[in-house]
Amino acid sequence: MDKFFLALLAFVPLTVIGQFFGMPPIYIFFLSAIAIIPLAKYIGEATEELSARTGPAWGGLLNATFGNAVELIIGILAIKAGLIEVVRASITGSVIGNLLLVLGTAMFLGGLRHKKQEFNRTAAMASGSALFLAAIALTIPAIFSQTAQGLSVNTVEELSIFVAILIITLYASGLWFSLFTHKHLYTEEEVKLEPRWSNKKSVLILLFATLAVSWVSELLVNSIEPMVKTFGWTELFIGVIFVAIIGNAAEHTSAITMAMKNRMDLALQVAIGSATQIIMFVAPFLVIVSLFFTTQMSIIFNLFELVSIVLSIILVNLVVADGESNWLEGLQLVAAYAIIGIAFYLHP
């Protein structure tokens, strides 16, 4: 597997060469998309090495933070290019992707190796409650915009900024809960694994991979509009499926690896923690950042996106409620993701 991802790194220079020689944007899109995957994988592997010294809470935070750096970078570049619909769609896709595809795949593959996997139910439900609260914070502005007549652009913008600041505050409070006041809920009853890399090596790989992802992501964003014109795909579909899956590559690798090692507490912290950070930090942060660009982004999502997010959160909360998982529950989450993905493909 390591050799496979190492081979995929060849797509980074291939993307550079393609861009230099003026290769059509469609090819640049797929080359850059593939190039991001191994970079995100090494981000995940480096954070896994660091998390071996910190425990599941800090480890999950590290994985979620650097995994979502891809979404954050792509989001800022897309806002700069005026692709607001792609940004909101990628946020939606990242949330349902982490909750259904990433966590589902981790539970499925982990369940094939281990008949039953147990995790801290209290910690999982606390994370699920934070997610549900975040969904409410996204839902209220959308309902408000649908029911209030004659809203001005300034009113929508002011509401978005207020909600964005409030959500970020709640996210910071959740971090304080998991890392300080109630950190005992996020500890694993197992021998701590010895890291293979030094802190210096892990940090250098994180920095290099993050910088490389930033550059490749710009090429990816610049090739989105030609993709829309060529294939007839909507910006909604590209954002929800392609951009989100590319951005979630790090979470895929880390969560699945942890689940197969029977470290489900950390796998849940990576997947659910990443989805929580997308809603409670990445989305509101992008709303605030958009104020510095020509096109502003509101925190108001369309009904289809909101329903997909809320149903994903409800399903995951039901799955983790008993404090254990198996391969069938993982398969059910993946199937739910497939249904939602097909619906986004067919959505006009």
C-alpha positions as CSV (number, residue, x, y, z in Angstrom):
1,M,0.0,0.0,0.0
2,D,2.8,2.4,0.8
3,K,4.4,1.7,-2.6
4,F,1.1,2.4,-4.2
5,F,0.8,5.9,-2.7
6,L,4.5,6.5,-3.3
7,A,3.9,5.8,-7.0
8,L,0.9,8.2,-7.0
9,L,3.3,11.0,-6.0
10,A,4.5,10.9,-9.6
11,F,1.3,12.7,-10.5
12,V,2.6,15.8,-8.7
13,P,5.4,16.4,-11.3
14,L,3.0,15.2,-14.0
15,T,0.6,17.9,-13.0
16,V,3.4,20.5,-13.1
17,I,4.5,19.3,-16.6
18,G,0.9,19.3,-17.8
19,Q,0.3,22.9,-16.6
20,F,3.6,24.1,-18.1
21,F,2.9,22.7,-21.5
22,G,-0.7,24.0,-21.6
23,M,-2.5,20.7,-21.2
24,P,-6.3,21.0,-21.5
25,P,-8.0,21.9,-18.1
26,I,-9.9,18.6,-18.1
27,Y,-6.7,16.6,-17.9
28,I,-5.3,19.0,-15.3
29,F,-8.4,18.4,-13.2
30,F,-7.9,14.7,-13.0
31,L,-4.1,14.9,-12.7
32,S,-4.3,17.4,-9.8
33,A,-7.1,15.4,-8.2
34,I,-4.9,12.2,-8.2
35,A,-1.9,14.2,-7.1
36,I,-3.7,15.5,-4.0
37,I,-4.5,11.9,-2.8
38,P,-1.0,10.7,-1.9
39,L,-0.2,14.1,-0.5
40,A,-3.2,13.9,1.8
41,K,-2.2,10.3,2.7
42,Y,1.2,11.4,3.9
43,I,-0.5,14.2,5.9
44,G,-2.6,11.5,7.5
45,E,0.4,9.2,8.1
46,A,2.5,12.0,9.6
47,T,-0.4,13.0,12.0
48,E,-0.8,9.4,12.9
49,E,2.8,9.3,14.0
50,L,2.3,12.4,16.1
51,S,-0.9,11.1,17.5
52,A,0.9,8.0,18.8
53,R,2.5,10.3,21.4
54,T,-0.7,12.3,22.2
55,G,-3.7,9.9,22.5
56,P,-7.0,9.8,20.6
57,A,-8.3,13.2,21.5
58,W,-5.2,15.2,20.4
59,G,-4.6,12.6,17.7
60,G,-8.1,13.0,16.3
61,L,-7.7,16.8,16.4
62,L,-4.4,16.6,14.5
63,N,-5.9,14.3,11.9
64,A,-9.0,16.4,11.5
65,T,-7.1,19.7,11.3
66,F,-4.5,18.7,8.7
67,G,-7.0,16.5,6.8
68,N,-9.4,19.5,6.5
69,A,-6.5,21.8,5.5
70,V,-7.2,20.5,2.0
71,E,-10.9,21.5,2.1
72,L,-9.9,24.9,3.6
73,I,-7.3,25.6,0.9
74,I,-9.6,24.5,-1.9
75,G,-12.5,26.6,-0.4
76,I,-10.5,29.8,-0.2
77,L,-9.2,29.4,-3.8
78,A,-12.8,28.6,-5.0
79,I,-14.1,31.7,-3.3
80,K,-11.4,33.8,-4.9
81,A,-12.5,32.3,-8.3
82,G,-16.2,33.1,-7.5
83,L,-17.2,29.5,-7.3
84,I,-19.4,29.9,-4.2
85,E,-21.7,27.0,-5.2
86,V,-18.7,24.7,-5.4
87,V,-17.6,25.8,-1.9
88,R,-20.9,25.1,-0.2
89,A,-21.3,21.8,-2.1
90,S,-17.8,20.7,-1.0
91,I,-18.7,21.5,2.6
92,T,-21.8,19.4,2.3
93,G,-19.9,16.6,0.6
94,S,-17.2,16.7,3.2
95,V,-19.6,16.3,6.0
96,I,-21.6,13.4,4.5
97,G,-18.4,11.9,3.1
98,N,-16.7,11.8,6.5
99,L,-19.8,10.6,8.3
100,L,-21.0,8.0,5.8
101,L,-18.2,7.1,3.4
102,V,-15.1,7.5,5.6
103,L,-16.6,6.2,8.8
104,G,-18.6,3.5,7.0
105,T,-15.6,2.2,5.1
106,A,-13.6,2.2,8.4
107,M,-16.3,0.2,10.2
108,F,-16.7,-2.2,7.3
109,L,-13.0,-3.0,6.8
110,G,-12.3,-3.0,10.6
111,G,-15.3,-5.2,11.1
112,L,-14.1,-7.7,8.6
113,R,-10.9,-8.1,10.6
114,H,-12.5,-7.9,14.1
115,K,-16.0,-9.4,14.7
116,K,-17.0,-6.6,17.1
117,Q,-15.3,-3.3,17.7
118,E,-16.0,-1.3,20.9
119,F,-15.4,2.4,21.6
120,N,-16.2,5.0,24.2
121,R,-20.0,5.5,23.9
122,T,-20.1,8.7,26.0
123,A,-17.4,10.3,23.9
124,A,-19.0,9.2,20.6
125,M,-22.4,10.6,21.7
126,A,-20.9,13.9,22.8
127,S,-19.3,14.3,19.4
128,G,-22.6,13.3,17.8
129,S,-24.5,15.9,19.9
130,A,-22.0,18.6,18.8
131,L,-22.6,17.6,15.2
132,F,-26.4,17.8,15.6
133,L,-26.1,21.3,17.2
134,A,-24.0,22.4,14.3
135,A,-26.7,21.1,11.9
136,I,-29.2,23.2,13.7
137,A,-27.0,26.3,13.4
138,L,-26.9,25.7,9.6
139,T,-30.7,24.9,9.3
140,I,-32.0,28.1,11.1
141,P,-30.5,30.6,8.7
142,A,-31.9,28.6,5.7
143,I,-35.4,28.4,7.2
144,F,-35.2,32.1,8.0
145,S,-34.3,33.1,4.4
146,Q,-37.1,30.9,3.1
147,T,-39.8,32.3,5.4
148,A,-38.8,36.0,5.7
149,Q,-40.1,38.1,2.7
150,G,-38.1,40.8,1.1
151,L,-34.7,40.1,2.8
152,S,-31.9,42.4,1.7
153,V,-28.4,41.2,0.9
154,N,-27.1,43.0,3.9
155,T,-29.5,41.2,6.2
156,V,-28.4,37.8,4.9
157,E,-24.8,38.8,5.2
158,E,-25.1,40.0,8.8
159,L,-27.0,36.8,9.8
160,S,-24.3,34.7,8.2
161,I,-21.5,36.5,10.0
162,F,-23.3,36.3,13.3
163,V,-24.0,32.6,13.0
164,A,-20.4,32.0,11.7
165,I,-18.9,33.7,14.8
166,L,-21.3,31.8,17.1
167,I,-20.4,28.4,15.5
168,I,-16.7,29.0,15.8
169,T,-17.2,29.9,19.5
170,L,-19.1,26.6,20.1
171,Y,-16.4,24.7,18.3
172,A,-13.7,26.2,20.5
173,S,-15.8,25.3,23.5
174,G,-16.0,21.7,22.3
175,L,-12.2,21.5,22.0
176,W,-11.9,22.7,25.5
177,F,-14.3,20.0,26.6
178,S,-12.4,17.2,24.8
179,L,-8.9,18.3,25.5
180,F,-9.1,19.7,29.0
181,T,-12.1,19.5,31.2
182,H,-13.3,16.0,30.1
183,K,-10.3,14.6,28.4
184,H,-10.6,11.3,30.4
185,L,-13.5,10.4,28.1
186,Y,-11.2,10.3,25.1
187,T,-8.5,7.9,26.4
188,E,-8.0,4.4,25.1
189,E,-7.4,1.4,27.4
190,E,-4.5,0.0,25.4
191,V,-0.8,0.2,25.2
192,K,0.4,3.3,23.4
193,L,1.9,2.5,20.1
194,E,5.5,3.6,19.5
195,P,5.9,6.0,16.6
196,R,8.1,5.1,13.7
197,W,9.0,8.7,12.7
198,S,10.6,11.4,14.8
199,N,8.7,14.6,15.5
200,K,11.0,16.5,13.2
201,K,10.4,14.2,10.3
202,S,6.6,14.1,10.9
203,V,6.4,17.9,11.0
204,L,8.5,18.4,7.9
205,I,6.3,16.0,6.0
206,L,3.2,17.8,7.2
207,L,4.6,21.1,6.1
208,F,5.8,19.9,2.7
209,A,2.6,18.0,1.9
210,T,0.4,20.9,3.0
211,L,2.3,23.4,0.8
212,A,2.2,21.0,-2.2
213,V,-1.6,20.5,-1.7
214,S,-2.0,24.3,-1.7
215,W,-0.4,24.6,-5.1
216,V,-2.0,21.6,-6.7
217,S,-5.4,22.7,-5.3
218,E,-5.2,26.0,-7.2
219,L,-4.8,24.1,-10.4
220,L,-7.7,21.9,-9.5
221,V,-10.0,24.9,-8.8
222,N,-9.0,26.6,-12.0
223,S,-10.1,23.6,-14.0
224,I,-13.6,23.2,-12.5
225,E,-15.5,25.5,-14.8
226,P,-14.1,23.8,-18.0
227,M,-15.2,20.5,-16.4
228,V,-18.7,21.8,-16.0
229,K,-18.9,22.9,-19.6
230,T,-17.4,19.7,-21.0
231,F,-19.3,17.0,-19.1
232,G,-22.4,19.0,-18.2
233,W,-21.9,18.2,-14.5
234,T,-23.3,20.7,-12.1
235,E,-21.0,22.6,-9.7
236,L,-23.2,21.0,-7.0
237,F,-22.2,17.5,-8.0
238,I,-18.5,18.3,-8.6
239,G,-18.3,20.0,-5.1
240,V,-20.2,17.3,-3.2
241,I,-18.5,14.3,-4.8
242,F,-15.2,15.0,-6.5
243,V,-13.9,17.9,-4.4
244,A,-15.1,16.4,-1.1
245,I,-13.7,12.9,-1.8
246,I,-10.3,14.4,-2.8
247,G,-10.3,16.5,0.3
248,N,-11.2,13.5,2.5
249,A,-8.4,11.3,1.3
250,A,-6.4,11.9,4.4
251,E,-9.4,11.0,6.7
252,H,-10.0,7.8,4.6
253,T,-6.5,6.6,5.1
254,S,-6.2,7.5,8.8
255,A,-9.6,6.3,9.9
256,I,-9.4,3.0,8.0
257,T,-5.9,2.3,9.3
258,M,-7.0,3.0,12.9
259,A,-10.1,0.8,12.5
260,M,-8.2,-2.1,11.1
261,K,-5.8,-1.8,14.1
262,N,-8.9,-2.0,16.3
263,R,-8.5,1.6,17.5
264,M,-12.0,2.6,16.9
265,D,-11.9,5.5,19.4
266,L,-9.4,7.3,17.3
267,A,-11.1,6.3,14.0
268,L,-14.3,7.9,15.3
269,Q,-12.4,11.0,16.4
270,V,-10.9,11.3,13.0
271,A,-14.2,10.9,11.0
272,I,-16.7,12.5,13.3
273,G,-14.2,15.1,14.5
274,S,-13.4,16.1,10.9
275,A,-17.1,16.4,10.0
276,T,-17.6,18.5,13.1
277,Q,-14.7,20.8,12.2
278,I,-16.0,21.2,8.7
279,I,-19.4,22.6,9.9
280,M,-18.1,24.4,13.0
281,F,-14.8,25.8,11.8
282,V,-14.2,25.5,8.0
283,A,-17.7,26.7,6.9
284,P,-17.9,29.7,9.2
285,F,-14.2,30.6,8.6
286,L,-14.8,30.6,4.8
287,V,-17.9,32.8,5.4
288,I,-15.7,35.3,7.2
289,V,-12.8,35.0,4.7
290,S,-15.1,35.7,1.8
291,L,-15.7,39.2,3.1
292,F,-12.2,40.0,1.8
293,F,-13.1,38.9,-1.8
294,T,-15.3,40.3,-4.5
295,T,-18.0,37.5,-4.1
296,Q,-19.2,36.9,-0.5
297,M,-20.4,33.5,0.7
298,S,-23.4,33.1,3.0
299,I,-23.9,30.3,5.4
300,I,-27.3,29.5,3.9
301,F,-27.4,26.1,2.2
302,N,-30.1,24.8,-0.1
303,L,-32.8,22.4,1.2
304,F,-31.3,19.3,-0.5
305,E,-27.9,19.9,1.0
306,L,-29.3,20.5,4.5
307,V,-31.5,17.4,4.5
308,S,-28.5,15.3,3.4
309,I,-26.4,16.7,6.2
310,V,-29.1,16.2,8.9
311,L,-30.0,12.7,7.8
312,S,-26.3,11.7,7.8
313,I,-25.9,13.0,11.3
314,I,-29.0,11.2,12.6
315,L,-27.9,7.9,11.0
316,V,-24.4,8.1,12.5
317,N,-25.8,9.0,15.9
318,L,-28.0,5.8,15.7
319,V,-25.0,3.7,14.7
320,V,-22.7,4.8,17.5
321,A,-25.4,4.8,20.2
322,D,-24.5,1.3,21.5
323,G,-20.8,1.9,21.8
324,E,-19.8,-0.8,19.3
325,S,-19.7,-1.4,15.5
326,N,-19.5,-4.2,13.0
327,W,-19.0,-4.6,9.2
328,L,-22.7,-4.5,8.5
329,E,-23.2,-1.1,10.1
330,G,-20.3,0.1,8.1
331,L,-21.8,-1.2,4.9
332,Q,-25.1,0.5,5.7
333,L,-23.3,3.9,6.1
334,V,-21.6,3.4,2.7
335,A,-24.9,2.4,1.0
336,A,-26.5,5.6,2.4
337,Y,-23.6,7.6,0.9
338,A,-24.1,5.9,-2.5
339,I,-27.9,6.8,-2.4
340,I,-27.2,10.4,-1.6
341,G,-24.4,10.6,-4.2
342,I,-26.6,9.3,-7.0
343,A,-29.3,11.8,-6.0
344,F,-26.7,14.7,-6.2
345,Y,-25.7,13.4,-9.7
346,L,-29.2,13.5,-10.9
347,H,-30.1,16.8,-9.2
348,P,-30.4,19.6,-11.9
